[in-house]
Amino acid sequence: MSSGSHIFAIPLENEVHTGETQDGRAHEDEAYLVYAPLHGVAFASTKGLVASLSGVLAGEDGDESVVEFARQTGLLDDPPPLPVTRQQGDPSPTEVTLFLTTACNLRCTYCYASAGDAPATFMSMDVAKRGIDFVIDNAKRLGAPFAGVHFHGGGEPSVHWNLMTEALAYARERAGDLRVISSSAGNGVFTDRQIDWMIANLDGGMSLSFDGLPEVHDKHRPTVRGTGSSGRVMHTMRRFTEAGYPYAVRLTVTAEQIPLLPDSVEFVLANFTPARVQVEPAYQLGRHEGEPDAETTEFIDAYREAQARAARYGHELAYSAARVGQLTNHFCGVTQDNFCITPSGNVSACFEAFSEDNEFADVFFYGSSGPPGTDGYTFDMDALDGLRDLGVENRSFCDGCFARWNCAGDCYHKSLATNGRGEFAGSQRCHITRELVKDQLLARIADAGGLVWRDGREDVPCAVHGGAHE
């Protein structure tokens, strides 16, 4: 529809607009969603209005009312610059994510890391200190308002409990007057002593894995002894709720679980108070490789019903690649010098490439610690620049997609797993993303009175642990 593919007319399937012709006869017209992401505008339209707008935007004479509408919505203005940024020079991260261990106290059926299947690795305090020192020194040198120390990895961070607590204590002592913010991903199977410490110390919040209905959760997230873990996780959420502690819930959906997704979401919101509920189809790697695919139209239908139920509790569900309100060329920190340290002391840009044994470690690993007795890291700038170049503006498959600057190309690790190392050719996730972005736009139009939605243009950064990983 647009000049330079900045304005999109998206057909709304199975919907028509009913009105009258000039002589009073009824007619039906196909319905469209018009979306101009760079202008921050979306509205529902008829096919006739789309045709008229197309002519006006092409510089043709048109009905004055259509011209005025295009002017008032800003569609006649030059679009803002593309939301493209790229890091330059040597990396100077001010936040570090420590992959503390590959050990885990659960044996989730869909674990992308197959945690527990291989001998566990554990980070040493020396490795943790080196990463912490590096980001704190950078933060002080750059005048950053804080340094970040976060916990993640191919296992459960809290299993390496002594290092988790000692590393954060060290960071805060080392930082002096500089604030240190900390967060973690976790499976929620914690002791009360651990919960107390998390509430007091993880001021950046906690992302908990919980699949909703206890019978669903227990089937897919058993303990190492094969027993259900839902009771322990729900105890953690109750403790967090009582303390007013900010936490997010991440539901991972297998193909067989799709019909139960709406009930699972309602169970979470009826009983607990997470600040965010994220829903993702199970990742077909690790223990879930070869299992039935959950990235289906049935998932979309179930997600929509789950979203309708979530709305009754004042929530909008999160799906990692559907992010109306955010315009960016970066899906996550992979293209932004994300600084994650493995137990061996090497540097990865990706939460899912947590080990040197990862199939795509050569893509995501870009640094290593120096020899013993030295400070800092040695960076492979060719590898790092290759990651920096993975922004969505360089992915030709995404060029004509209306969700391009919201999705930003989706998870690059997933695209490698789906398409291999060749040029990205799309996946079933693309269809899910486009449908859910449309849903978000239509909801915002409705909230704006059903006419025109204007974006406030607020940047919404990716949460440290809010990506599409299990």
C-alpha positions as MATLAB code, in Angstrom:
seq = 'MSSGSHIFAIPLENEVHTGETQDGRAHEDEAYLVYAPLHGVAFASTKGLVASLSGVLAGEDGDESVVEFARQTGLLDDPPPLPVTRQQGDPSPTEVTLFLTTACNLRCTYCYASAGDAPATFMSMDVAKRGIDFVIDNAKRLGAPFAGVHFHGGGEPSVHWNLMTEALAYARERAGDLRVISSSAGNGVFTDRQIDWMIANLDGGMSLSFDGLPEVHDKHRPTVRGTGSSGRVMHTMRRFTEAGYPYAVRLTVTAEQIPLLPDSVEFVLANFTPARVQVEPAYQLGRHEGEPDAETTEFIDAYREAQARAARYGHELAYSAARVGQLTNHFCGVTQDNFCITPSGNVSACFEAFSEDNEFADVFFYGSSGPPGTDGYTFDMDALDGLRDLGVENRSFCDGCFARWNCAGDCYHKSLATNGRGEFAGSQRCHITRELVKDQLLARIADAGGLVWRDGREDVPCAVHGGAHE';
ca = [
       0.000    0.000    0.000;
       2.746    2.340    0.985;
       5.715    4.346   -0.017;
       8.792    2.305    0.791;
       6.750   -0.480    2.422;
       6.251    1.578    5.566;
       2.438    1.351    5.542;
       0.662   -1.985    5.323;
      -2.921   -2.969    4.513;
      -3.513   -6.359    6.112;
      -6.665   -8.303    5.172;
      -8.766   -9.360    8.139;
     -10.002  -12.809    7.224;
     -13.685  -13.619    7.648;
     -14.547  -10.015    8.457;
     -16.562   -7.532    6.397;
     -17.725   -3.982    6.908;
     -21.417   -3.379    6.280;
     -22.592    0.051    5.148;
     -24.701    1.864    2.568;
     -24.005    3.143   -0.910;
     -24.801    6.746   -1.847;
     -28.248    5.685   -3.135;
     -29.053    4.000    0.199;
     -28.528    0.388   -0.834;
     -26.695   -1.865    1.613;
     -23.266   -3.193    0.690;
     -20.498   -5.204    2.259;
     -16.825   -4.331    1.966;
     -13.786   -6.377    2.923;
     -12.143   -5.366    6.185;
      -8.485   -4.438    6.485;
      -6.084   -3.464    9.217;
      -3.902   -0.550    8.196;
      -0.634   -0.422   10.138;
       2.146    2.132    9.783;
       4.694    1.020   12.395;
       7.178    3.824   11.815;
       4.407    6.436   12.050;
       2.962    4.683   15.090;
      -0.541    4.432   13.606;
      -3.065    1.630   13.147;
      -6.764    1.588   12.248;
      -9.392   -0.687   10.774;
     -10.426    0.113    7.216;
     -12.543   -0.990    4.293;
     -11.114   -2.075    0.976;
     -12.487    1.095   -0.555;
     -10.707    3.343    1.934;
      -7.490    1.381    1.435;
      -7.700    2.010   -2.306;
      -8.359    5.726   -1.778;
      -5.529    6.035    0.718;
      -3.158    4.253   -1.624;
      -3.839    6.838   -4.280;
      -3.415    9.758   -1.872;
      -0.145    8.344   -0.543;
       1.063    7.942   -4.124;
       0.489   11.665   -4.687;
      -2.729   11.363   -6.649;
      -5.698   13.652   -6.183;
      -8.311   12.166   -3.919;
     -11.391   12.845   -1.891;
     -10.661   15.742    0.453;
     -11.936   13.801    3.454;
      -9.473   10.991    2.718;
      -6.635   13.492    2.271;
      -7.537   15.132    5.580;
      -7.694   11.748    7.318;
      -4.259   10.839    5.981;
      -2.940   14.204    7.150;
      -4.423   13.933   10.646;
      -3.069   10.430   11.164;
       0.388   11.524   10.037;
       0.498    9.198    7.059;
       1.454   12.066    4.761;
       4.450   12.891    6.941;
       7.847   11.475    6.087;
       8.329    8.370    8.208;
      10.803    8.592   11.092;
      14.206    6.984   10.592;
      14.338    3.219   10.665;
      14.784    1.920   14.241;
      18.243    0.547   13.496;
      21.129    0.652   15.946;
      24.407   -1.247   15.934;
      27.152   -1.570   18.520;
      30.623   -0.408   17.503;
      34.153   -1.006   18.713;
      35.300   -3.113   21.616;
      32.473   -4.466   23.764;
      31.957   -2.646   27.053;
      29.073   -4.454   28.749;
      27.763   -3.126   32.037;
      25.716   -6.256   32.782;
      26.757   -9.898   32.983;
      24.719  -13.097   32.996;
      26.425  -15.950   34.807;
      25.631  -19.473   33.605;
      26.288  -20.951   37.044;
      25.772  -24.632   36.253;
      24.316  -27.203   33.891;
      22.983  -29.209   36.861;
      19.241  -29.218   37.535;
      16.859  -30.603   40.148;
      14.139  -31.225   37.518;
      13.963  -33.390   34.412;
      11.595  -31.437   32.178;
      10.397  -33.412   29.174;
      10.961  -30.467   26.826;
      14.250  -29.133   28.246;
      16.164  -27.586   25.343;
      19.388  -28.103   27.320;
      18.707  -31.744   28.284;
      19.862  -30.693   31.750;
      20.939  -33.644   33.832;
      21.648  -35.966   30.902;
      25.384  -35.222   30.876;
      27.902  -34.695   33.694;
      27.207  -31.320   35.268;
      29.550  -28.360   35.087;
      29.847  -25.743   37.823;
      31.254  -22.216   37.657;
      34.056  -21.274   40.047;
      34.164  -18.088   42.076;
      37.236  -16.956   40.129;
      35.275  -17.161   36.856;
      32.340  -15.279   38.384;
      34.622  -12.577   39.846;
      36.285  -11.940   36.495;
      32.946  -11.318   34.791;
      31.667   -9.172   37.648;
      34.865   -7.104   37.796;
      34.692   -6.489   34.056;
      31.137   -5.108   33.997;
      31.534   -3.058   37.183;
      34.723   -1.441   35.846;
      32.912   -0.678   32.574;
      29.903    0.766   34.398;
      32.080    3.059   36.501;
      34.162    4.166   33.529;
      31.073    4.893   31.415;
      29.121    6.569   34.202;
      26.314    4.002   34.002;
      23.577    4.275   36.655;
      24.053    0.644   37.677;
      25.776   -2.627   36.902;
      23.790   -5.817   36.343;
      24.564   -9.314   37.625;
      22.067  -11.947   36.469;
      21.794  -15.727   36.711;
      20.793  -18.203   34.025;
      22.201  -21.147   32.142;
      21.621  -24.634   30.876;
      20.652  -25.812   34.361;
      18.940  -24.378   37.439;
      21.020  -21.487   38.861;
      19.868  -22.062   42.446;
      21.413  -25.552   42.426;
      24.795  -23.793   42.649;
      23.479  -21.867   45.633;
      26.711  -20.929   47.423;
      28.138  -19.348   44.295;
      24.882  -17.548   43.507;
      24.815  -15.839   46.892;
      28.555  -15.274   47.183;
      28.860  -13.841   43.665;
      26.148  -11.253   44.281;
      27.600  -10.326   47.688;
      30.980   -9.880   46.029;
      29.479   -7.741   43.257;
      27.811   -5.358   45.697;
      30.951   -5.025   47.786;
      33.098   -4.534   44.676;
      30.708   -1.924   43.246;
      30.937    0.428   46.233;
      28.561    3.315   45.636;
      27.494    1.966   42.245;
      24.130    0.223   42.354;
      24.039   -3.459   41.355;
      20.766   -4.854   39.966;
      20.278   -8.599   39.933;
      17.693  -11.007   38.511;
      17.398  -14.683   37.727;
      15.497  -17.284   35.796;
      14.455  -20.280   37.859;
      12.236  -23.330   38.076;
      10.647  -22.282   41.363;
      11.679  -25.390   43.315;
      13.271  -23.480   46.177;
      13.566  -23.771   49.932;
      12.094  -21.057   52.142;
      15.612  -19.904   52.978;
      16.329  -19.465   49.277;
      13.025  -17.649   48.746;
      13.837  -15.246   51.584;
      17.207  -14.473   50.018;
      15.713  -13.948   46.546;
      13.097  -11.525   47.858;
      15.783   -9.565   49.679;
      18.452   -9.597   46.977;
      17.133  -10.177   43.451;
      15.781   -6.664   42.992;
      15.482   -7.107   39.224;
      12.875   -9.831   39.696;
      12.550  -13.527   38.989;
      11.246  -15.360   35.922;
       9.625  -18.637   36.992;
       8.811  -21.595   34.764;
       5.306  -22.819   35.565;
       2.936  -24.497   33.135;
      -0.376  -23.648   34.776;
      -2.663  -26.512   35.710;
      -0.812  -28.699   38.226;
      -1.483  -31.879   36.244;
       0.028  -30.295   33.131;
       3.029  -28.948   34.985;
       3.725  -32.208   36.810;
       3.553  -34.270   33.627;
       6.235  -32.232   31.909;
       8.301  -30.886   34.811;
       9.021  -33.770   37.204;
      11.786  -33.770   39.793;
      14.855  -35.968   39.431;
      12.913  -38.575   41.425;
      10.008  -38.475   38.999;
       7.587  -36.730   41.353;
       5.544  -33.632   40.538;
       7.040  -30.207   41.181;
       3.920  -28.001   40.943;
       3.339  -27.867   44.703;
       6.832  -26.503   45.319;
       6.527  -23.904   42.569;
       3.119  -22.752   43.790;
       4.537  -22.385   47.303;
       7.255  -20.129   45.875;
       4.684  -18.019   44.020;
       2.555  -17.670   47.150;
       5.592  -16.498   49.087;
       6.478  -14.019   46.343;
       2.887  -12.783   46.245;
       2.715  -12.302   50.010;
       5.946  -10.298   49.911;
       4.809   -8.136   46.976;
       7.862   -9.385   45.108;
       7.932   -8.861   41.308;
       8.033  -12.071   39.335;
       7.075  -13.317   35.886;
       5.635  -16.676   34.878;
       6.668  -18.487   31.730;
       4.362  -21.243   30.366;
       5.876  -23.636   27.857;
       3.266  -25.362   25.683;
       3.675  -28.792   24.142;
       1.404  -29.915   21.292;
      -0.692  -32.123   23.571;
      -1.077  -29.273   26.079;
      -2.484  -26.752   23.577;
      -6.183  -27.448   24.356;
      -5.477  -26.859   28.062;
      -3.665  -23.548   27.578;
      -6.670  -21.288   28.342;
      -7.392  -23.190   31.568;
      -3.711  -23.079   32.510;
      -3.494  -19.321   32.054;
      -6.690  -18.803   34.019;
      -5.389  -21.034   36.814;
      -2.246  -18.905   37.121;
      -4.060  -15.572   37.169;
      -6.894  -16.715   39.441;
      -4.461  -17.914   42.104;
      -1.297  -15.836   41.818;
      -0.153  -12.301   40.990;
       2.651  -12.421   38.403;
       3.581   -9.124   36.821;
       3.893  -10.857   33.444;
       2.715  -14.126   31.918;
       4.650  -15.324   28.883;
       3.494  -18.201   26.691;
       5.743  -20.019   24.214;
       5.493  -23.258   22.201;
       7.996  -25.894   23.316;
      11.356  -25.658   21.584;
      12.143  -28.756   19.486;
      15.647  -29.287   20.761;
      17.188  -31.328   23.543;
      14.771  -33.775   25.153;
      11.891  -32.454   23.035;
      13.584  -33.022   19.680;
      11.363  -35.044   17.352;
       8.220  -34.524   19.425;
       5.006  -33.149   17.844;
       5.310  -29.474   16.917;
       3.328  -26.955   18.978;
       3.921  -24.084   16.529;
       0.528  -24.551   14.879;
      -2.729  -22.773   14.100;
      -4.202  -24.661   17.060;
      -1.688  -22.850   19.263;
      -2.879  -19.505   17.884;
      -6.511  -20.362   18.592;
      -5.730  -21.506   22.126;
      -3.562  -18.443   22.751;
      -6.423  -16.178   21.684;
      -8.818  -17.863   24.099;
      -6.175  -17.688   26.830;
      -5.691  -13.983   26.088;
      -9.443  -13.380   26.399;
      -9.393  -14.991   29.822;
      -6.249  -13.130   30.856;
      -7.950   -9.838   29.956;
     -10.543  -10.498   32.680;
      -7.683  -10.253   35.172;
      -6.241   -7.123   33.587;
      -3.385   -8.967   31.849;
      -2.093   -9.055   28.297;
      -0.199  -12.256   27.597;
       3.345  -11.988   26.307;
       4.740  -13.863   23.317;
       8.395  -13.097   22.728;
       8.176  -12.040   19.070;
       4.833  -10.167   19.188;
       5.713   -6.788   20.680;
       3.483   -3.940   19.560;
       4.788   -0.778   21.190;
       8.417   -1.696   20.562;
      10.206   -0.788   17.346;
      13.682   -2.253   17.074;
      16.043   -4.167   14.845;
      17.100   -6.394   17.778;
      15.058   -9.371   18.948;
      17.316   -9.871   21.971;
      20.807   -9.201   23.263;
      22.462  -11.549   20.758;
      22.896   -8.605   18.368;
      23.682   -6.137   21.172;
      26.846   -7.533   22.775;
      24.978   -9.663   25.301;
      27.633  -10.740   27.816;
      27.057  -14.231   29.235;
      29.757  -16.260   30.963;
      29.871  -20.062   30.846;
      31.201  -22.180   33.729;
      34.471  -22.420   31.776;
      34.783  -18.642   31.576;
      33.987  -18.177   27.887;
      31.655  -15.502   26.521;
      28.378  -16.284   24.745;
      25.834  -13.839   23.375;
      22.932  -16.307   23.649;
      21.147  -17.747   26.687;
      20.545  -20.963   24.756;
      24.175  -21.358   23.669;
      25.203  -21.918   27.287;
      27.913  -24.480   26.604;
      30.925  -24.889   24.366;
      29.295  -28.146   23.216;
      26.288  -26.306   21.750;
      25.789  -27.008   18.042;
      25.982  -23.280   17.279;
      28.662  -22.297   19.786;
      30.875  -21.094   16.925;
      28.174  -18.560   16.032;
      27.344  -17.233   19.492;
      30.662  -17.460   21.369;
      32.785  -14.363   20.883;
      35.200  -14.155   23.796;
      37.289  -15.932   26.399;
      38.965  -15.054   29.652;
      42.656  -14.295   29.611;
      45.359  -16.493   31.117;
      45.395  -17.007   34.891;
      46.632  -13.942   36.704;
      45.358  -11.530   34.017;
      42.218   -9.410   33.947;
      39.501   -9.005   31.386;
      38.679  -10.903   28.214;
      39.980  -11.557   24.741;
      37.320  -10.915   22.115;
      36.985  -12.347   18.632;
      35.888   -9.172   16.865;
      35.030  -10.982   13.626;
      32.607  -13.227   15.521;
      31.196  -10.269   17.455;
      30.732   -8.146   14.343;
      28.989  -11.110   12.711;
      26.494  -11.128   15.578;
      26.060   -7.366   15.387;
      25.160   -7.742   11.716;
      22.250  -10.088   12.450;
      19.755   -7.240   12.933;
      16.471   -7.659   11.094;
      17.411   -4.992    8.554;
      19.862   -7.528    7.132;
      17.347  -10.374    6.819;
      15.822  -10.161    3.356;
      13.043  -12.640    4.162;
      11.646  -10.111    6.651;
      11.670   -7.115    4.289;
       7.971   -7.058    3.427;
       6.591   -8.166    6.794;
       4.378   -5.695    8.655;
       5.639   -7.098   11.994;
       9.284   -6.675   11.032;
      10.161   -3.926   13.519;
       8.115   -5.492   16.331;
       9.455   -9.033   15.970;
      12.944   -7.992   14.835;
      13.579  -11.327   13.187;
      12.665  -13.505   16.189;
      15.091  -15.791   18.017;
      18.246  -16.326   15.966;
      19.067  -19.593   17.727;
      15.647  -20.919   16.684;
      16.160  -19.782   13.109;
      19.443  -21.699   12.963;
      17.750  -24.790   14.357;
      14.922  -24.428   11.805;
      16.749  -23.265    8.678;
      20.318  -24.329    9.319;
      23.166  -21.970    8.582;
      21.826  -20.759    5.260;
      19.771  -17.628    4.694;
      16.706  -17.348    6.901;
      13.645  -18.611    5.038;
      10.981  -18.217    7.689;
       9.296  -20.680    9.982;
       5.884  -21.497   11.429;
       6.682  -19.015   14.185;
       6.428  -16.234   11.577;
       2.734  -16.989   11.079;
       2.135  -17.079   14.828;
       3.905  -13.750   15.255;
       1.954  -12.001   12.504;
      -1.378  -13.234   13.848;
      -0.595  -12.179   17.413;
       0.702   -8.775   16.320;
      -2.582   -8.253   14.452;
      -4.464   -9.202   17.605;
      -2.472   -6.713   19.672;
      -3.110   -3.932   17.164;
      -6.848   -4.610   17.025;
      -7.021   -4.642   20.821;
      -5.283   -1.276   20.986;
      -7.598    0.176   18.352;
     -10.573   -1.014   20.384;
      -9.116    0.485   23.563;
      -8.641    3.777   21.685;
     -12.355    3.944   20.932;
     -12.411    1.768   17.843;
     -11.056    4.392   15.460;
      -7.325    5.115   15.330;
      -4.568    3.912   17.637;
      -1.528    6.148   18.020;
       1.600    4.675   19.554;
       3.197    6.578   22.392;
       6.533    5.471   20.931;
       7.876    4.249   24.246;
      10.830    1.880   23.867;
      10.164   -1.404   25.656;
      13.488   -3.219   26.315;
      13.777   -7.008   26.327;
      13.773   -8.435   29.821;
      17.068  -10.053   30.704;
      15.292  -13.397   30.890;
      12.201  -12.685   28.889;
      13.240  -14.196   25.629;
      12.002  -17.365   23.997;
      14.122  -19.839   25.889;
      12.689  -22.601   28.056;
];
